[in-house]
Amino acid sequence: MRVAIGGISHESSTFSTVPTTLQHFYERGYHEADDLMSAFTGTKSALGGFIDAAQVAGYDVVPTMMASAVPAGPVTAEATETLTKRLAEMIQQVKDTGPLDGVLLSLHGAMVSELDDDGESYIVRKVREVVGPDLPVIVELDLHGNITQELVDLASVCVAYDEYPHTDPYERGYEAGIHMAEIVRGGKKPTPVIVKVPLLTAIQRQHTHAEPMLTFKRLAREIEHERGIMNVSYLPGFPFADIAPTNFSIIVTADNDEAHARDAANRLATYLWSIKDEFRVEPKPVDLAVTDAMKSSVKPIVLADISDNPGGGGPADGTVLLEALLRLGATNTALVPMVDPESVKAAQAAGEGNPVQLKLGAKVDNMHGEPLDVSGTVVRLTDGKFVHTGPMNTGVQVDLGDTAVVELDGQNGGKVKVVVTSLRYQPTDLEVLRSQGIEPTEQQILVVKSSVHFRAAFTPIAAEIVEVNTPGLTNPDLTLLEYHKLARPIYPFDADMTWEP
């Protein structure tokens, strides 16, 4: 048994002003053939799960290519064509050099391309042109996917992450790999059903370790243990994509029993609709969040800059929360990241241990504050490379680009350390601070530009976590965004609507 593995992954915000180019994929992570195996073998990633499942089930995997980029605007036509063509070519090469029994793909589910709003279907269509309509193609998806009926029809099985923060890409990749063996060798015949629930939810309440998602997740797991059910996937969706399929998707795959799959999906959808009002988010005002954190007798207090989340397409250069920290005199405080290549270069020119003046942040758009005229000291200069050691993507290397730690002078003797990077990164691992010489447990205040993912690593050390109501692209008040393509009616925009699966 011989299976090709690879993928293309991107989460696209149609509200972002920064298009995602081919270069962005090369910067974040592009791997082919043996390089793919070296990069992902032994890691807690989707590809790592594919590789380990094949070893346990006793079949061979053949690497093709894997490309991913940090969430931003839609993927350009050039990037979409180039990457998809290369993936298809490499799968064809696998097919030409021996028997091909299946394909395991790590995709995302919320990729919007200049060529197709449904980026994943575009990719899988091209793969199907190579392997034909009947070969098993199993797709692993991010929980934030905006899924279409076409993708479910093209794939044999869709397996989405169960957890947000995404601590289970490895487990879901492993599950997908085991399903491949069950189909090819065991004769299982997957019959997937998708139910699209007209519900738009802020990503802060898609957190699966708290309500309302916690009970929903438990119900999904109970259904998945019913005889004949292969997989239950629930995807609350990525609300920052103005496309028709943006809403909550439920996909249930049964073994040759479409009626059972549909009944199970409808049961989940009915429960979800009954709790639709529980997805409200009420973040704390900026100044109140800062002053309360400064007065706290425990540490660290983690302030989440939820509206400038690079994991949701934000530029990660918003200055509103930093301005408040400096104005109010916060000290023993660290902020990560502030993406500003110009300021990194200025810090490099000044040198470690020397004073520096910067016009910091807010260079991408006008949604996240204004550039700040600040002064301080260059504490540390690094190449920005480190390896994840926490629960998300364990063992995977990260590259922040050239990076500077600058300690800024605030009012009344305040001091704020800022990790200024050249590349965007959502702080999902404590090594993002420790690799830069900052011990997170010793800080009174930690500021992270993230909506939920930070919780996996930061919850164990945090005395308190506070979601802060900053302005920006990923603010939970979705009424601030202007949608045009979104399928209507949809809750909560159409508050009086009724619906049943």
C-alpha positions in Angstrom: 0.0 0.0 0.0 1.4 3.3 -1.1 0.0 6.8 -0.3 1.0 10.3 -1.3 1.1 13.0 1.4 1.3 16.8 1.1 -0.9 19.9 1.1 -1.4 23.6 0.8 -2.7 25.5 3.8 -3.9 29.1 4.1 -6.6 31.0 6.1 -7.6 34.0 4.1 -9.3 37.2 5.4 -11.1 39.0 2.6 -10.9 42.1 4.8 -7.1 42.2 5.0 -5.3 44.7 2.8 -2.3 42.4 2.4 -2.6 39.8 -0.5 -0.9 36.5 0.1 1.8 36.0 -2.5 4.0 33.1 -3.4 6.8 34.6 -1.4 4.7 34.5 1.7 4.4 30.7 1.3 8.2 30.4 0.8 8.8 32.5 3.9 6.5 30.6 6.2 7.1 27.0 5.1 7.6 25.3 1.8 8.9 21.7 1.7 9.2 19.1 -1.0 10.1 15.4 -1.1 12.8 14.4 1.4 12.8 17.9 2.9 9.1 17.4 3.8 9.9 14.2 5.6 12.8 15.8 7.5 10.7 18.8 8.5 7.7 16.9 9.8 8.8 13.4 11.0 8.5 13.3 14.7 6.6 16.5 15.0 3.1 17.0 16.5 1.8 18.3 13.1 -0.7 17.1 10.6 2.1 15.7 8.4 3.6 14.1 11.5 0.3 12.3 12.1 0.2 11.1 8.5 3.7 9.7 8.8 3.2 7.9 12.1 -0.2 6.4 11.1 1.4 4.9 8.0 4.2 3.4 10.1 1.7 1.9 12.6 -0.7 0.6 9.9 2.2 -0.8 7.8 2.1 1.2 4.6 4.4 3.5 2.7 4.0 7.3 2.4 5.5 9.2 -0.4 6.1 12.9 0.2 5.1 15.5 -2.4 5.0 19.1 -1.2 3.6 21.1 1.7 3.2 24.9 1.6 1.6 27.2 4.2 1.6 30.9 4.8 0.5 33.2 7.7 -3.1 34.2 7.4 -3.6 37.4 5.4 -5.6 38.5 2.4 -6.7 36.2 -0.4 -4.1 34.1 -2.2 -3.0 35.6 -5.5 -3.7 33.8 -8.7 0.0 33.3 -9.3 0.5 31.6 -5.9 -2.6 29.5 -6.3 -1.7 28.3 -9.8 2.0 27.7 -9.0 1.5 25.7 -5.8 -1.5 23.7 -7.0 0.3 22.8 -10.3 3.4 21.7 -8.3 1.3 19.6 -5.9 -0.5 17.9 -8.8 2.8 17.3 -10.7 4.4 15.6 -7.7 1.4 13.4 -7.1 1.6 12.5 -10.8 5.3 11.6 -10.3 4.3 9.3 -7.4 1.7 7.7 -9.6 4.2 7.2 -12.5 6.8 5.5 -10.3 4.6 2.8 -8.7 1.1 1.9 -7.5 -0.8 4.8 -5.8 -3.5 3.7 -3.3 -4.5 7.0 -1.8 -3.7 10.7 -1.1 -3.6 12.4 2.3 -3.8 16.2 2.1 -3.3 18.8 4.8 -5.4 21.7 3.8 -7.1 24.5 5.8 -10.7 25.0 4.7 -10.7 28.8 4.7 -8.4 29.5 1.7 -9.8 32.2 -0.6 -8.0 32.6 -3.9 -8.2 35.3 -6.6 -9.2 32.3 -8.8 -11.8 30.7 -6.5 -13.5 31.7 -3.3 -13.4 28.0 -2.4 -9.6 27.5 -2.5 -9.7 24.0 -1.1 -12.1 22.7 -3.8 -9.8 24.3 -6.4 -6.9 22.3 -5.0 -8.7 19.0 -4.7 -10.2 19.3 -8.2 -6.7 19.5 -9.6 -5.7 16.5 -7.6 -8.7 14.6 -8.8 -7.6 15.3 -12.4 -4.5 13.3 -11.6 -5.8 10.4 -9.6 -9.4 10.1 -10.9 -12.7 10.1 -9.2 -12.4 6.9 -7.2 -9.0 6.9 -5.5 -9.3 7.6 -1.7 -8.4 11.3 -1.1 -8.6 12.2 2.6 -8.4 15.8 3.6 -7.4 17.1 7.0 -8.9 20.6 7.8 -8.6 23.3 10.3 -11.6 23.8 12.6 -12.0 27.3 11.1 -12.8 26.1 7.6 -15.7 27.5 5.6 -16.7 24.3 3.8 -18.7 23.7 0.7 -20.7 20.7 -0.5 -18.3 20.5 -3.5 -15.3 19.9 -1.2 -17.2 17.1 0.7 -18.1 15.6 -2.7 -14.5 15.7 -4.0 -12.9 14.3 -0.8 -13.5 10.7 0.4 -13.3 11.9 4.1 -12.9 15.3 5.7 -11.3 15.2 9.1 -11.2 18.5 10.9 -9.4 19.5 14.1 -11.5 19.0 17.2 -9.7 21.5 19.4 -9.3 25.3 19.5 -6.5 26.1 20.4 -5.4 23.6 17.8 -3.6 21.1 20.0 -4.7 18.1 17.9 -3.4 18.5 14.2 -1.2 15.4 14.9 -4.1 13.4 16.3 -6.4 14.3 13.4 -3.6 13.6 10.9 -3.1 10.2 12.5 -6.8 9.5 12.4 -6.9 10.4 8.7 -4.0 8.0 8.1 -5.8 5.2 9.9 -9.0 5.8 7.9 -6.9 5.5 4.7 -5.9 2.0 5.7 -9.5 1.1 6.7 -10.7 2.2 3.2 -8.0 0.7 1.1 -7.5 -2.6 3.0 -10.6 -2.8 5.1 -13.2 -2.1 2.5 -14.9 0.8 4.3 -17.1 3.0 2.1 -17.3 6.5 3.5 -20.6 8.3 3.0 -20.1 11.9 4.1 -22.9 14.4 4.8 -22.5 18.1 5.4 -25.1 20.4 7.1 -24.5 24.1 6.8 -25.9 26.0 9.8 -26.6 29.7 9.1 -24.7 30.9 12.2 -21.8 33.4 12.3 -19.7 33.2 15.4 -16.9 35.3 16.8 -13.7 33.2 17.0 -13.2 34.0 20.7 -16.3 31.8 21.5 -15.2 29.0 19.3 -12.8 28.1 22.1 -13.4 24.3 22.7 -12.4 24.2 26.3 -15.2 26.5 27.4 -18.9 26.8 26.8 -20.7 26.9 24.5 -18.4 24.7 22.4 -17.4 22.4 25.3 -20.8 20.6 25.6 -21.2 20.7 21.8 -17.8 19.0 21.4 -18.8 16.3 23.9 -22.0 15.6 22.0 -20.0 15.3 18.8 -17.7 12.8 20.4 -20.6 10.7 21.7 -22.1 10.5 18.1 -18.7 9.6 16.7 -18.7 6.5 18.9 -22.0 5.3 17.5 -21.6 2.1 15.4 -20.9 2.8 11.8 -19.8 6.4 12.2 -16.3 7.0 11.0 -15.8 10.7 11.8 -17.7 13.7 13.1 -16.2 17.1 12.2 -17.5 20.5 13.3 -16.2 23.7 11.8 -17.5 27.0 13.4 -15.9 28.7 10.4 -13.7 31.7 9.8 -15.9 34.8 10.0 -13.4 37.2 8.4 -14.0 35.8 4.9 -16.8 37.5 3.0 -17.8 34.5 0.9 -21.1 32.6 0.5 -20.1 29.4 2.5 -18.9 31.3 5.6 -20.9 29.8 8.5 -20.9 26.8 10.8 -20.4 23.4 9.1 -21.0 20.0 10.5 -19.7 17.0 8.5 -20.5 13.4 9.5 -19.0 10.5 7.7 -20.5 7.0 8.1 -19.5 3.7 6.7 -21.8 3.1 3.7 -24.8 4.6 5.5 -25.7 8.1 4.3 -29.0 8.0 6.3 -27.2 7.5 9.6 -24.7 10.2 8.7 -27.5 12.7 7.9 -29.4 11.9 11.0 -26.3 12.4 13.2 -25.5 15.7 11.5 -29.0 17.0 11.9 -29.0 16.1 15.6 -25.8 18.1 16.1 -27.2 21.0 14.1 -30.4 21.1 16.0 -28.5 21.3 19.3 -26.2 24.0 17.9 -29.1 26.2 16.8 -30.6 25.9 20.3 -27.5 27.5 21.9 -26.8 30.1 19.2 -27.3 33.0 21.7 -24.4 31.8 23.8 -21.7 32.9 21.4 -21.6 36.5 22.6 -18.2 38.1 23.4 -17.7 41.0 25.8 -14.1 42.1 25.9 -12.7 44.6 28.4 -12.1 48.2 27.6 -8.4 49.0 27.0 -7.6 51.4 29.8 -9.5 49.4 32.4 -7.7 46.2 31.3 -4.3 47.8 31.7 -5.0 49.5 35.1 -6.5 46.4 36.6 -3.5 44.4 35.4 -1.1 46.9 36.9 -2.9 46.8 40.3 -3.2 43.0 40.5 -1.4 41.3 43.3 -0.7 38.2 41.2 1.2 37.6 38.0 1.4 37.3 35.1 -1.8 38.9 33.9 -2.2 38.0 30.2 -3.8 40.7 28.1 -5.0 39.3 24.8 -5.0 41.9 21.9 -7.8 39.9 20.3 -8.5 42.4 17.4 -4.9 42.3 16.0 -4.5 38.6 15.7 -2.1 37.6 12.9 -3.6 34.1 13.1 -6.8 35.7 11.7 -5.1 38.0 9.1 -4.3 40.9 11.4 -1.1 42.8 10.7 0.2 42.3 14.3 1.4 45.9 14.3 -1.5 47.5 16.2 -0.5 50.1 18.7 -3.6 50.9 20.8 -2.8 48.6 23.7 0.9 49.5 23.7 0.0 53.2 23.8 -2.1 52.6 26.8 0.6 50.6 28.6 3.1 53.4 28.0 0.7 56.2 28.9 -0.5 54.6 32.1 3.1 53.7 33.2 3.0 49.9 33.1 6.2 48.2 34.1 7.5 44.7 34.2 5.6 44.2 31.0 6.3 42.3 27.7 4.4 42.5 24.4 4.7 40.0 21.6 4.8 40.5 18.7 5.0 43.9 17.1 5.7 43.3 13.4 7.7 46.2 12.1 10.7 45.4 9.8 11.7 49.1 9.6 12.0 49.3 13.4 14.0 46.1 13.6 16.5 47.6 11.1 16.7 50.8 13.3 17.3 48.7 16.4 20.1 46.8 14.5 21.7 50.1 13.5 21.6 51.3 17.1 23.0 48.0 18.5 22.4 46.0 21.7 22.6 48.1 24.9 22.2 51.4 23.1 19.3 53.9 23.1 17.0 54.0 20.1 14.1 56.1 18.9 11.4 54.5 16.8 8.2 55.3 14.9 6.7 52.0 15.9 3.9 50.0 14.4 0.6 50.7 12.6 2.3 50.8 9.1 0.0 48.3 7.3 -3.4 50.0 7.6 -5.4 52.5 9.6 -7.6 50.0 11.5 -5.1 49.2 14.3 -4.0 52.6 15.7 -1.4 55.1 14.7 2.4 54.8 14.6 4.0 55.6 18.0 7.0 57.9 18.5 8.8 56.0 21.2 12.3 55.9 22.8 14.0 53.1 24.7 16.9 50.7 24.8 17.8 47.9 22.4 18.0 44.9 24.8 18.6 42.0 22.3 19.0 41.3 18.6 18.4 37.8 17.2 17.6 35.9 14.0 14.1 35.1 15.3 14.4 31.3 15.0 13.1 28.9 17.6 11.4 25.6 18.0 8.0 25.0 19.4 8.2 23.1 22.8 4.6 23.6 23.9 1.4 21.7 23.1 0.8 23.2 19.6 3.0 22.0 16.7 5.6 20.6 19.1 9.0 20.3 17.4 8.1 22.6 14.5 10.6 25.4 13.8 9.4 29.0 13.6 11.1 31.9 11.9 10.2 35.5 13.0 12.8 37.0 10.7 15.3 39.4 12.2 14.0 40.3 15.6 14.8 43.0 18.2 13.7 43.2 21.9 13.3 46.9 22.7 12.5 48.2 26.2 10.4 51.3 25.8 10.2 54.2 28.2 6.7 55.0 29.5 5.2 57.6 31.7 6.0 57.7 35.4 9.0 55.4 35.0 7.1 52.7 33.1 9.1 50.1 31.1 7.6 47.9 28.4 9.6 45.3 26.6 8.4 44.8 23.0 9.4 41.8 20.8 9.7 43.6 17.4 9.8 41.1 14.5 10.2 41.2 10.7 7.6 38.4 10.0 4.2 37.8 11.4 3.6 35.1 14.0 0.8 34.3 16.4 2.3 33.7 19.9 1.3 30.1 20.5 4.4 29.0 22.4 6.3 30.4 25.4 9.5 30.0 23.4 8.6 33.1 21.4 9.5 35.0 24.6 12.2 32.7 26.1 14.1 32.6 22.9 14.3 36.4 23.1 15.6 36.4 26.7 12.3 37.1 28.3 11.0 34.7 31.0 7.2 35.0 30.8 6.5 33.8 34.3 8.5 36.8 35.8 6.4 39.5 34.0 3.5 41.3 35.7 1.8 41.8 32.4 2.1 39.8 29.2 0.4 41.1 26.0 -0.2 38.6 23.2 -1.6 39.4 19.8 -3.9 36.4 19.6 -7.6 35.5 19.9 -7.5 32.0 21.3 -4.5 30.0 20.3 -2.3 31.6 22.9 -4.3 29.9 25.6 -2.8 26.5 25.0 0.7 27.6 26.1 -0.2 30.7 28.3 -3.1 29.3 30.4 -0.9 27.1 32.6 1.3 30.1 33.6 -1.4 32.9 33.7 -2.8 34.2 36.9 -5.6 35.7 34.8 -6.4 36.0 31.1 -8.2 39.2 29.9 -9.6 39.7 26.4 -9.1 43.4 25.5 -11.4 45.4 23.3 -8.9 46.9 20.9 -9.9 48.0 17.4 -8.8 45.9 14.5 -9.5 43.3 11.8 -10.3 40.5 14.2 -12.5 42.4 16.6 -15.4 40.0 17.8 -18.1 42.6 16.9 -18.7 41.3 13.4 -21.2 44.1 12.7 -18.2 46.4 12.2 -17.4 44.5 9.0 -19.2 45.1 5.7 -20.2 41.8 4.1 -21.5 41.5 0.5 -21.2 37.8 -0.4 -22.3 36.2 2.8 -25.3 33.9 2.4 -28.3 35.4 4.0 -30.3 35.0 6.2 -27.7 34.3 8.9 -27.7 34.7 12.6 -27.0 37.1 14.4 -27.3 39.6 11.5 -30.9 38.3 10.9 -31.9 38.0 14.5 -35.6 37.0 13.9 -34.9 34.2 11.5 -36.0 30.6 12.1 -34.1 27.6 10.9 -34.1 23.8 11.2 -31.8 21.3 9.5 
